[in-house]
Amino acid sequence: MKLLKTTLALALLQGLLACTTVGPDYRVPDAATIKNPTASAAFVSANNPAVSIAPVPDDWWMLYDDPVLNDLVRQALTANASLRVASANLRRAVALAGEVDAEKGFHGSADIAVKRAQESGEAYLLTEKLPVFNEGDVGFAISYDLDLFGKLARGEEAAHANTEASLAALDLARVNVVAQTVRAYVQGCSASHELAVAQHELDLQNRSVDVTQRLANAGRGRSTDVLRAQAQADLLRANLPRFQAEHDAALFQLAVMVGKTPTEIVAAHIQCNIEPELHQAIPVGDGAALLKRRPDIREAERQLASATARIGVATAELYPDIVIGASAGFTGILEDIGHPATERWGIGPLISWRIPDNGSRARIHAAEAGADGALAHFDGVVLNALKETETALTLYTHDLDRNAALRAARDKAQQVAKENRQLYQSGRAPFLSSLDSDRTLANADAALAASDSQIAMDQINLFMALGGGWETAAKQQTANTASGVAAKSAAATH
């Protein structure tokens, strides 16, 4: 009867104190930058026809309508080493959260011990020596932590927030992998484009060298004209190895992104001679959508939640920990194990309390400082996300204006070079005039090709800043996990 009363009293105590979870309950602070209305407003630099406020698509790289690029991204999302690391970190966080969850349940143990020993007579208040016996001990125990002050509950909050932060880190890794894969592909295309432009200009200059040589041989030109034309050809030829090296480097980077060695990646993957183009305005959404979509913002917010929960864990250390348990078994001479004389059992609470000291208070202050640091980091991530997006937007739109001006200049330089070449070949203009116009055209072509490459990079940087590219892969992984679980369940039932 007394045992029943004790058990009921403990159950009542737990019920009364169930809501006594020490430490602050988490919510995003009102002073957090993410709650500033201006953070969710339209982008300052989105006032250009080249961008729209339409939602950012999950698989933005498909806007290029390039099957080769789509396949490369698919391979990268499957085999990239960085994603494997992030996925392993997530699995580890999930396992650790499961371990923390288990702390709130019942814990059991069992033990069996056999030994041949001579016990101390004086330990039993005897003066004579005891004989040697075969001793045995068989028992089991079960315990349950009442968690009256929420130490385990706060630990569970922190562990689950860490798991969600690891999931966000995996999504962030997907964003980076997609962007880096597209960037490597585009860099290879850009290098091929610039190489083709340089080769075309070299071919034109080689023709000028041939014409100049023939005119000099006919007495209508000077040897210095030939040397000048050859020098210009040599300058153009010197650019070719650089573009070839950039193409090869992009190929090797692409191999890393898709999880292959450089010898496994085939050169046919980067055989495009022009950067892939978008045939529509880039959809960028607004600040509110950005803050919800960017995985690094979600990761920082979950880290703040975890840090806040750890304040509760540290605070709960100030209070007693009460564990209720029961044990039963047999202890005695091995031959008598199982007889009533060897039976033992017990039930009751175990109260442990580490008396608070300066160290306990210091741990609370350290946890509070950690939460303050996590909030500052969260604010910084939000501000950086807005900064990156606005910067990518303004660079893209202004580089488009520059590209249009360079294209107009190249077209004019091309017309001038053509006319001056014809005048020189007919003897109606000096060679220097034709040579200068060819140099101008070569510089204009090179500048335009570099600008086209920069536009392609700007587009990728903008998509990366917008944080897209992880949703489709995450949904696919969830579907694969669900189908795998269903297949295992079906196999288990047959």
Buried (B, 14 or more C-beta within 10 A) or exposed (E): EEEEEBBEEBEEBBEEBEEEBBBEEBEEBEEBBBEBEEBBEEBEBBEBEBBBEEEBBBBBBBBBEBEBBBEBBBBBBEEBEBBEEBBEBBEEBBEBBEEBBEBEEEEEEEEEEEEEEEBEEEEEEEEEEBEEBEBBBBBEBBBBBBBBBBBBBBBBBBBBBBBBBBBBBBBBBBBBBBBBBBBBBBBBBBBBBBBBBBBEBBEBBBBBBEBBBEBBEEEEBEEEBBEBBBEBBEBBBEBBEEBBEBBBBBBBBBBBBBBBEEEEBEEEBBEBBEBBEBEEEBBBBBBBBBBEBBBBBBBBBBBBBBBBBBBBBBBBBBBEBBBBBBBBBBBBEBEBBEEEEBEEEEEBBEEEEEEEEEEBEEBBEEBBEBBEEBBEBBBEBBBBBBEBBBBBBBBBBEBBEEBEEBBEBBEEBBEBBBBBBEBBBEEEBEBEBBBBBBBBBBBBBBBBBBBBBBBBBBBBBBBBBBBBBBBBBBEEBEEEEEEEEEEEEEEEEE
